[in-house]
Amino acid sequence: MEADITLTVDGRDCALRVDTRTTLLDALREHLRNTAPKKGCDHGQCGSCTVLLAGRRVVSCLVLAAAADGAEVTTSAGLGDAEHPHPLQQAFLDHDGLQCGYCTPGQICSAAGMLDEAAAGWPSAATPPDEGADAAPALTAAEIRERMSGNLCRCGAYAGIVAAVEQAAASGAGGVHSGAAPQKGAR
């Protein structure tokens, strides 16, 4: 069975017909040729395919494209560009938060979503019980590691990733709207 759906991907409206079993990841990569989200484990365990769906981070291999009909999807490619990188992208470069780079797009989208979640006061398993009820929890290295634990780096660049997220957090960077450049293809 097929379905006609629309997505707004990195600011660009897209219409496509997909098999109702198609994942959001496959719709992005195979139908729309957006290769920013990477296909890693294809089981939701590595986080390489993380994107922002309506501003919330999701592993796109576990979301059906038909279920995302009408939604706004932001990939790491939509956060910034080579001339105007998102503060997270710049921080990853500044702190060498990548080695092979395969997990980097998912790490950056996850970090963008995580910073917004923390700013909204959402606690994590690492948040002290007396913190985070009325204010954003302090983003310590332990807090960042816990919040980013769904994203794996096979190269082991975790120290640089944590330092990059700390830098971005200190600069006030967050999700979709923190980039310095307008989104590609935005109307």
Buried (B, 14 or more C-beta within 10 A) or exposed (E): EEBEBEBBBBBBEBEBEBEEEBBBBBBBBBBBEBEBBBBBEBEBEBBBBBBBBEBEBBBBBBBBBBEBEEBBBBBBBBBBBEEEBBBBBBBBBBBEBBBEBBBBBBBBBBBBBBBBBBBEBBBBEBBEEEBBEEEBBEBBEEBBBBBBEBBBBEEEBBEBBBBBBBBBBEEEBBBBEBBEBEBBEEE
